[in-house]
Amino acid sequence: MQIEEMLTKLYGPMLTVAQLAKVLDRSTKGLTISLLRADSDWARAINAAKLKIGRRVYFRTPDIARFLSGE
């Protein structure tokens, strides 16, 4: 999986909100608002990859790569 390898090499096994926003070419604040509303298919798919550790929010890189590749 080429996308997953590239994202893992750049960001590691987890993406922060800022890193995910950069990958999706969106502002951090705009991405956060879009994900909170979660009334679209893409927001549900990305929220499924979300992992909260304490107050921090991370996204699993393999799940984001699958979303980006259309799987």
C-alpha positions in Angstrom: 0.0 0.0 0.0 1.9 3.0 -1.3 -0.2 5.7 0.5 0.1 4.1 3.9 3.9 3.6 3.5 4.3 7.3 2.6 2.2 8.6 5.4 3.8 6.3 7.9 7.3 7.4 6.8 6.3 11.1 7.1 4.1 11.0 10.3 4.4 7.6 12.0 1.6 5.3 13.0 -0.7 8.1 14.2 -1.6 11.5 12.7 -2.4 14.6 14.8 -5.3 16.9 13.7 -2.8 19.4 12.3 -1.0 16.6 10.3 -4.3 15.3 9.0 -5.3 18.8 8.0 -2.1 19.2 6.1 -2.6 15.8 4.3 -6.2 16.8 3.3 -5.1 20.4 2.4 -7.5 22.0 4.9 -7.1 24.3 7.8 -6.9 22.7 11.2 -9.9 24.6 12.5 -12.0 23.9 9.4 -11.2 20.2 9.6 -12.1 20.1 13.3 -15.5 21.7 12.7 -16.2 19.4 9.7 -15.4 16.3 11.8 -17.6 17.5 14.7 -20.6 17.8 12.5 -20.1 14.3 11.1 -23.1 14.3 8.8 -21.2 13.3 5.7 -19.7 9.9 4.7 -16.1 11.2 4.6 -16.4 12.7 8.1 -17.8 9.4 9.5 -14.9 7.5 7.8 -12.3 9.8 9.3 -14.0 9.8 12.7 -13.8 6.0 12.7 -10.0 6.3 12.6 -10.0 8.7 15.6 -8.3 7.7 18.9 -8.3 9.9 22.0 -5.4 9.6 24.4 -6.1 11.9 27.3 -7.0 15.2 25.8 -5.2 14.6 22.6 -6.8 13.3 19.4 -5.0 11.1 16.9 -6.0 9.3 13.8 -4.7 5.9 12.8 -2.5 6.2 9.7 -3.5 2.9 8.1 -7.2 3.8 8.4 -6.6 7.3 6.8 -4.6 5.7 4.0 -7.4 3.3 3.3 -9.8 6.2 3.2 -7.6 8.2 0.8 -7.1 5.2 -1.5 -10.9 4.8 -1.7 -11.2 1.4 0.0 
